[in-house]
Amino acid sequence: MFILQKNRMGAYRLFVISIAIICLFTACNFGKGKVNESSNTLKSSGTVETNKSELPITREEKLELLEGLVAGDIFRDYLWKGPFRNESKYQRVTGPTATDPGAKRFLPNPINNIVIEDLEHAVKAEMIIETWGGHAGTTGKSVRLNDNEWLPVPESPVIGTTDPENYYQFRYPRISLPLEQLNEGDNKLEFTTTGQLPEGEPDWWPQWGVYSVVFRIYYDEEKSHVAGELSHNSKDNVITDGHTFAVKIDTDAQEVERVDYVGYYYDYDYNGDGIYEGWQCTYNYGEIKNHIGFSNSAPFDVTWDSDWVPDQKDPMTVTAIITNAQGISYVTAPWSGIQLERDKKTVVMYNCSDIPEKYGVNAEKSNMVRLDIPDELDKAEEARMTVITWNGAGTAAFELNRHPIASTLGKDHDYAIDELLVPLEYIQKGTNYIITRAVPYNPNPHGVEIMWPGAALKVRYPK
């Protein structure tokens, strides 16, 4: 997917950028193949080279396989985040084919309602579903509106080395929604899973969870909106840590409610799609998170806290989303070819390389995965680890090389991101092991789920 820009004739022309960019808030509908990211190698010059397995999908090809926002797009988001009828924090979705006795009490799945207030001038629609993967092996995740056909919720085929649904994950897939399926006003919303009983599973419980659904309605240019452009406020497209991004508004700034800045760059895979270099953002009950930042007051500048963003092998791209008081958003043309330069430090990210299926642990058991560091650590200044869990409260200890770095993680029966400081003396060149230990079955029988892509370690060195 390329970001496109409308010309004065109303047609679309390609907005030329120096790097390939995947879609903003991606559904990860890649073609066949896997993308596996291994550790970075720190070069003597201070630059970073990313060692990757042979990629069946190149950076440029990813662009052509995805759909995304277009420069000049005008849209409004309508949010469903409950009421949840079978859990307090999310909606549990159970497969009608379930044979486990415990699953029966959650059937049938609830029928929900979403109000879409305005379809005037609408040209297309989509859903962005904040999704907990649920029980590993659950296939056929589906959603439908107003008793129409079931629409599949896409998996990301670049997760893991086997079927992606076998890995614990928390993602934000996008689904194109036919406009004719929507009503102006009330809409019936349902979820299910159509997967069949796997061989050798006598007690089968297909299940996944929905935290929110963003219904994004796109409009034509007749829809009232506030336009603007992203300021290219640096010399030769070079920025440093703490850069302040800004927009130029085409009208009275009092009409603007909020501006969000989203970047395309290499970082931890917060959105769990299996891609480290892409548009960096997530959702939390429908609110955009883990992006460059936002401002809801004039002049709508945002200073980027990029201190722990890894050094970039390729140029970055940034775009802004300008939203008015009526909730109508406008997508600016992107600023591409941005170079992040650092004079005094370099940040390297090391990723786990052997994440197993069903990467979790319960009932006082433990598991271990490998994290390789090829670099000398004698000059390292600071380190931190990022890990995403579901039911992280079931953790009794989280260790690196048998040194405890956290006594517990995350939340109880919920999703969470932990950013943990790691003492440098716990880290070693070569093979490192991350160990997760679980609390006893009572009081927390569910166990800990480590979300894809597992933990990553960032280390800061002097230049």
Residue pairs with C-beta under 8 A, 6 or more apart in sequence:
1 21
1 22
1 23
1 63
1 64
1 65
1 66
1 67
1 68
2 14
2 15
2 17
2 21
2 63
3 15
3 17
3 21
3 68
3 69
3 70
3 71
3 317
3 319
3 333
3 334
4 12
4 13
4 14
4 15
4 70
4 71
4 72
5 12
5 13
5 14
5 15
5 70
5 71
5 72
5 333
6 12
6 13
6 70
6 71
6 72
7 13
10 221
12 70
15 71
15 333
15 334
17 317
17 334
17 336
17 337
18 315
18 336
18 337
19 59
19 264
19 314
19 315
19 316
19 317
19 336
19 337
20 58
20 59
20 60
20 61
20 62
20 63
21 63
21 68
21 264
21 278
21 279
21 317
21 334
21 336
22 62
22 63
22 66
22 68
22 264
22 275
22 278
22 279
23 66
23 67
23 68
23 69
23 174
23 279
24 68
24 69
24 262
24 279
24 281
24 319
25 68
25 69
25 128
25 172
25 174
25 279
25 281
25 283
26 66
26 68
26 172
26 174
26 271
26 273
26 275
26 278
26 279
27 66
27 67
27 128
27 154
27 173
27 174
27 175
28 66
28 154
28 156
28 157
28 158
28 171
28 173
28 273
28 274
28 275
29 65
29 66
29 67
29 154
30 57
30 62
30 65
30 66
30 156
30 157
30 158
31 57
31 61
31 65
31 157
32 56
32 157
33 55
33 56
33 57
33 157
33 158
34 53
34 56
34 157
34 158
34 160
34 161
34 274
35 52
35 55
35 57
35 158
35 274
35 275
36 52
36 53
36 161
36 353
37 50
37 52
37 269
37 276
37 351
37 453
38 51
38 52
38 53
38 351
38 353
38 372
39 51
39 349
39 350
39 351
39 353
39 371
39 372
39 373
39 374
40 48
40 49
40 50
40 51
40 310
40 311
40 348
40 349
40 350
41 48
41 49
41 50
41 51
41 374
41 375
42 48
42 346
42 348
42 375
42 461
43 49
46 311
46 346
46 463
47 311
47 313
47 346
48 310
48 311
48 312
48 313
48 346
48 348
49 313
50 266
50 313
57 65
57 158
59 277
59 314
62 275
67 174
67 176
68 279
69 319
69 331
70 331
71 319
71 331
71 332
71 333
71 334
72 330
72 331
72 333
73 218
73 330
73 331
74 218
74 219
74 220
74 221
74 223
74 225
74 328
74 329
74 330
74 331
75 216
75 217
75 218
75 219
75 328
75 329
75 331
76 118
76 216
76 217
76 219
76 326
76 327
76 328
76 329
77 214
77 215
77 216
77 217
77 286
77 327
77 329
78 114
78 115
78 116
78 117
78 214
78 215
78 217
79 212
79 213
79 214
79 215
79 285
79 286
80 112
80 114
80 189
80 212
80 213
80 215
80 286
81 211
81 212
81 213
81 285
81 286
82 91
84 90
84 91
85 91
85 110
85 112
86 92
86 106
86 110
87 209
89 211
89 413
89 414
90 132
90 209
90 210
90 211
90 414
91 110
91 112
91 191
91 209
91 210
91 211
92 106
92 207
92 209
93 109
93 134
93 141
93 191
93 192
93 193
93 207
93 208
93 209
93 210
94 103
94 106
94 107
94 109
94 193
94 205
94 206
94 207
95 103
95 138
95 140
95 192
95 193
95 194
95 195
95 204
95 205
95 206
95 207
96 107
96 108
96 192
97 194
97 195
97 196
97 197
97 204
97 206
98 104
98 107
98 204
98 205
98 206
98 207
99 197
99 202
99 203
99 204
99 205
100 203
100 204
100 205
101 203
102 205
103 205
103 207
106 207
109 190
109 191
109 192
110 190
111 188
111 189
111 190
112 188
112 189
112 190
113 186
113 187
113 188
113 189
114 186
114 187
114 189
114 213
114 215
115 185
115 186
115 187
116 182
116 183
116 184
116 185
116 187
116 215
116 217
117 184
117 185
118 184
118 217
119 179
119 182
119 184
119 217
120 219
120 223
121 219
121 220
121 222
121 223
122 179
122 217
122 218
122 219
123 179
123 218
123 219
123 220
124 176
124 179
124 218
125 176
125 177
125 178
125 179
125 182
125 215
125 216
125 217
125 218
126 174
126 175
126 176
126 177
126 215
126 216
126 218
127 143
127 174
127 175
127 177
127 213
127 214
127 215
127 216
128 172
128 173
128 174
128 213
128 214
128 216
128 283
129 143
129 153
129 172
129 173
129 174
129 175
129 210
129 212
129 213
130 172
130 210
130 211
130 212
130 213
130 214
130 283
130 284
130 285
130 286
131 141
131 153
131 170
131 171
131 172
131 173
131 208
131 209
131 210
131 211
132 170
132 208
132 209
132 210
132 211
132 390
132 415
133 165
133 167
133 168
133 169
133 170
133 171
133 208
134 206
134 207
134 208
134 209
135 205
135 206
135 207
135 208
136 165
136 166
136 167
136 168
136 357
136 358
137 165
137 166
137 195
137 198
137 201
137 206
138 165
138 193
138 195
138 206
138 207
138 208
139 163
139 165
139 193
139 194
139 195
139 196
139 206
140 152
140 192
140 193
140 194
140 195
140 196
140 206
141 152
141 153
141 155
141 191
141 193
141 208
142 150
142 151
142 152
142 153
142 191
142 192
142 193
142 194
143 150
143 151
143 153
143 175
143 189
143 190
143 191
143 213
144 150
144 151
144 189
144 190
145 177
145 181
145 182
145 187
145 188
145 189
146 181
146 182
146 183
146 187
146 188
147 188
148 178
148 181
150 192
150 194
151 175
151 177
152 175
153 173
153 175
154 173
154 175
155 163
155 164
155 165
155 173
156 164
156 169
156 171
156 173
156 272
156 273
156 274
157 164
158 164
158 273
158 274
158 275
159 167
159 169
159 272
159 273
159 274
159 452
160 166
160 167
160 274
160 355
160 357
160 452
162 357
164 274
166 357
166 358
167 355
167 357
167 358
167 359
167 452
168 358
168 359
168 360
168 390
168 449
168 450
168 451
168 452
169 272
169 451
169 452
170 272
170 388
170 390
170 415
170 451
171 271
171 272
171 273
172 271
172 272
172 273
172 282
172 283
177 215
182 215
182 217
189 213
191 210
193 206
193 207
193 208
195 206
197 204
198 204
211 283
211 284
211 285
211 415
212 283
212 285
212 286
213 286
214 283
214 286
219 225
219 328
223 328
224 324
224 326
224 328
225 324
225 328
225 329
225 330
226 249
226 250
226 251
226 255
226 256
226 322
226 323
226 324
226 328
226 330
227 250
227 251
227 322
227 330
228 247
228 248
228 249
228 250
228 320
228 322
228 330
228 332
229 247
229 248
229 250
229 332
229 333
230 245
230 246
230 247
230 318
230 319
230 320
230 332
230 333
230 334
230 335
231 245
231 246
231 247
231 248
232 335
233 244
233 245
233 246
234 243
234 338
236 339
237 315
237 335
237 337
237 338
237 339
238 338
238 339
238 341
239 338
239 339
239 340
239 341
240 340
240 341
240 342
240 343
241 304
241 306
241 307
241 340
241 342
242 303
242 304
242 305
242 306
242 307
243 303
243 304
243 306
244 301
244 302
244 303
244 304
245 261
245 292
245 293
245 301
245 302
245 303
245 304
245 318
245 320
246 299
246 300
246 301
246 302
247 259
247 300
247 320
247 322
247 332
249 256
249 300
249 322
253 298
253 299
253 300
254 298
255 324
255 325
256 298
256 300
256 322
256 323
256 324
256 325
257 296
257 323
257 324
257 325
257 327
258 294
258 295
258 296
258 300
258 323
259 294
259 295
259 296
259 300
259 302
259 320
259 321
259 322
259 323
260 288
260 291
260 293
260 294
260 320
260 321
260 323
261 291
261 292
261 293
261 294
261 302
261 304
261 318
261 319
261 320
262 279
262 280
262 281
262 288
262 291
262 292
262 318
262 319
262 320
262 321
263 279
263 280
263 291
263 292
263 304
263 316
263 317
263 318
264 277
264 278
264 279
264 280
264 316
264 317
264 318
264 334
265 277
265 280
265 309
265 312
265 316
265 317
265 340
266 276
266 277
266 310
266 312
266 313
266 314
266 349
267 276
267 280
267 309
267 310
267 349
268 276
268 349
268 386
268 453
268 456
268 458
269 275
269 276
269 452
269 453
270 280
270 281
270 282
270 290
270 388
270 417
271 278
271 280
271 281
271 282
271 290
272 388
272 451
272 452
272 453
274 452
274 453
276 351
276 453
277 314
280 290
280 291
280 292
281 288
281 289
281 290
281 291
282 288
282 289
282 290
283 289
288 294
290 417
292 302
292 304
292 318
293 302
293 303
293 304
293 305
294 302
295 301
295 302
300 322
306 340
307 347
308 347
308 384
308 458
308 460
309 340
309 347
310 347
310 348
310 349
310 458
311 340
311 342
311 346
311 347
311 348
312 339
312 340
315 336
315 337
315 338
315 339
316 338
316 339
316 340
317 334
317 335
317 336
317 337
317 338
318 334
318 335
318 338
319 331
319 332
319 333
319 334
319 335
320 331
320 332
321 329
321 330
321 331
321 332
322 329
322 330
322 332
323 329
323 330
342 463
343 463
344 462
344 463
345 381
345 460
345 461
345 462
345 463
346 460
346 461
346 462
346 463
347 458
347 459
347 460
347 461
348 375
348 458
348 459
348 461
349 456
349 457
349 458
350 371
350 372
350 373
350 456
350 457
350 458
350 459
351 371
351 453
351 454
351 456
352 369
352 370
352 371
352 434
352 453
352 454
352 455
352 456
353 370
353 371
353 372
354 369
354 370
355 369
355 450
355 452
355 453
355 454
356 367
356 369
359 367
359 369
359 449
359 450
359 452
359 454
360 367
360 447
360 448
360 449
360 450
361 367
361 436
361 437
361 438
361 447
361 448
362 394
362 438
362 441
362 444
362 445
362 446
362 447
362 448
363 438
363 440
363 441
363 445
363 447
364 396
364 437
364 438
364 439
364 440
364 441
365 437
365 438
366 435
366 436
366 437
366 438
367 435
367 436
368 433
368 434
368 435
368 436
369 433
369 434
369 454
369 455
370 431
370 432
370 433
370 434
371 431
371 432
371 433
371 434
371 455
371 457
372 430
372 431
372 432
373 427
373 428
373 429
373 430
373 432
373 457
373 459
374 429
374 430
375 429
375 459
375 461
376 429
377 424
377 427
377 428
377 429
377 459
379 461
379 462
380 424
380 427
380 459
380 460
380 461
381 460
381 461
381 462
382 421
382 424
382 459
382 460
383 421
383 422
383 423
383 424
383 427
383 457
383 458
383 459
383 460
384 419
384 420
384 421
384 422
384 457
384 458
385 400
385 405
385 419
385 420
385 422
385 455
385 456
385 457
385 458
386 417
386 418
386 419
386 420
386 455
386 456
386 458
387 398
387 409
387 417
387 418
387 420
387 450
387 454
387 455
387 456
388 415
388 416
388 417
388 418
388 450
388 451
389 395
389 409
389 410
389 415
389 416
389 418
389 448
389 449
389 450
389 451
390 410
390 413
390 414
390 415
390 448
390 449
390 451
391 410
391 411
391 412
391 413
391 414
391 444
391 446
391 447
391 448
391 449
392 408
392 409
392 410
392 411
392 416
392 418
392 448
393 408
393 409
393 410
393 411
393 412
393 413
393 444
394 412
394 438
394 439
394 444
394 446
394 447
394 448
395 406
395 407
395 408
395 409
395 410
395 436
395 437
395 438
395 439
395 448
396 407
396 408
396 437
396 438
396 439
397 404
397 406
397 407
397 435
397 436
397 437
398 404
398 405
398 406
398 407
398 408
398 409
398 420
398 434
398 435
398 436
398 437
399 405
399 434
399 435
399 436
399 437
400 422
400 426
400 427
400 432
400 433
400 434
400 435
400 457
401 426
401 427
401 428
401 432
401 433
402 433
402 435
403 423
403 426
405 420
405 421
405 422
405 423
405 426
406 418
406 420
409 416
409 418
409 448
410 416
410 418
412 444
413 446
415 451
422 457
427 457
427 459
432 457
434 454
434 455
436 448
436 450
438 444
438 447
438 448
